[in-house]
Amino acid sequence: MKIVITILRSLMAVVLFADTAVHARPPEGKVVCFGDSITAGESSWVSLIGKKDDRLKMVNAGKGGRKTSQKAELAPVIQANKDAVWFFLFLGVNDIKTGGDVSVKACAANMADMIQRIKAGVPAAQIVVLAPCHVDLKKMAERWPGKKLNANANENLAQLEVAYKALATEKGVKFISLLNVVSLENLHDGLHPGPEGQQQLAEAIWREFSKF
């Protein structure tokens, strides 16, 4: 019995040490965030995460309407940030919102290309792939009447989450899922998170990022 207790105590000590080690050195350095309109903007999740730790230098490389197919736009971002420690890739919802099943495979292929570009351009940088959050099609239809939307967008976004996770494992990079992170009421037009939604994104990303 004493042996069992000793073993249990040793295991608890290992767990406590591991937990301390995880949180002892939070991420720091330049973090380049390559995304779409959900990333762009002075009050997006990018700036909110920057406020978590002043050792982080957040670079917002978001652009409204960007799709994964616009992967070539990553090249100048890489060139301008050779000293980056982290690259966040947060794209896909613009492909999916008007696309379909074929868009999932295309997004994954484009994301794989972007990962390779970063590895070639900044070999020492860590890469994080972020799966997009869901959308509210009803709100989107009201906001953009007449616009052709993908009726299966949320199903496709769920498929994209699986595809991105598998890709991240295959390529040896980090992965964070943001699917269902933002409350529907905080998607002000069904697609873009409002201030509260951006806060939800920031908290979800930071929760995982601070463990890397």
C-alpha positions, 0 to 999 in steps of 0.5 A, spaced: 500 500 500 505 504 501 508 503 494 502 505 491 501 511 495 508 513 493 507 512 486 501 516 486 505 522 489 510 521 484 505 521 478 502 527 481 508 531 482 510 529 475 503 532 472 504 538 477 511 539 474 508 538 467 503 543 468 508 548 471 512 547 465 507 549 460 505 555 463 512 557 465 514 560 458 508 563 455 509 565 447 513 571 445 516 575 439 513 577 433 506 574 431 504 574 424 496 573 423 494 572 415 487 572 414 481 575 412 476 581 414 475 577 421 482 578 422 483 585 419 481 591 423 484 595 429 479 592 434 480 585 432 482 578 436 489 580 433 490 586 438 486 583 443 491 578 444 497 583 443 494 586 450 495 579 453 502 580 454 507 585 452 512 581 449 508 579 443 509 583 437 502 582 433 502 583 426 495 584 423 496 582 415 488 581 415 485 583 408 477 583 407 474 578 402 481 574 402 480 567 400 485 561 401 486 561 393 489 568 394 495 565 397 500 569 393 499 575 397 502 571 403 509 572 399 510 579 401 508 578 408 513 573 409 518 577 406 517 583 410 517 578 417 523 574 416 524 575 424 517 572 425 516 567 431 509 565 429 505 565 423 497 564 424 493 562 418 486 564 419 482 563 412 477 559 409 470 562 410 470 566 404 471 560 400 466 556 403 460 561 404 459 561 397 462 555 395 460 548 396 463 541 397 469 542 392 471 548 396 473 544 402 479 540 398 481 547 395 482 550 402 486 544 404 490 544 398 491 552 398 493 552 406 498 546 405 501 551 400 501 557 405 504 552 410 510 550 405 511 557 403 512 559 410 517 553 412 521 555 406 521 563 407 522 563 415 524 555 417 524 557 424 517 560 425 512 556 428 505 555 424 498 555 427 492 553 422 486 556 425 479 553 423 474 558 421 468 559 425 461 557 423 456 562 420 448 564 421 446 564 414 439 567 416 442 573 418 447 573 412 441 572 407 438 578 410 444 582 410 446 581 403 439 579 399 440 576 392 447 574 394 448 566 392 450 563 399 452 556 400 446 553 403 451 547 406 456 552 409 456 550 416 456 543 414 462 544 409 465 549 415 465 542 419 468 538 414 474 544 413 475 543 421 477 536 420 481 537 414 485 543 417 486 538 423 489 533 419 493 537 415 496 540 421 498 533 423 501 531 417 505 538 416 507 538 423 504 545 425 499 547 430 492 547 430 486 551 433 479 550 432 474 556 432 468 552 429 462 554 434 466 559 438 462 565 437 455 566 439 450 567 434 448 573 437 455 576 436 455 575 429 452 581 427 451 580 420 451 572 420 459 572 418 463 577 422 463 577 429 462 584 433 466 586 439 463 581 443 465 576 438 472 578 437 473 577 444 470 570 444 475 569 438 481 572 442 479 568 448 479 561 445 485 563 441 489 565 447 487 559 451 490 554 446 496 559 444 498 560 451 499 552 452 504 552 445 
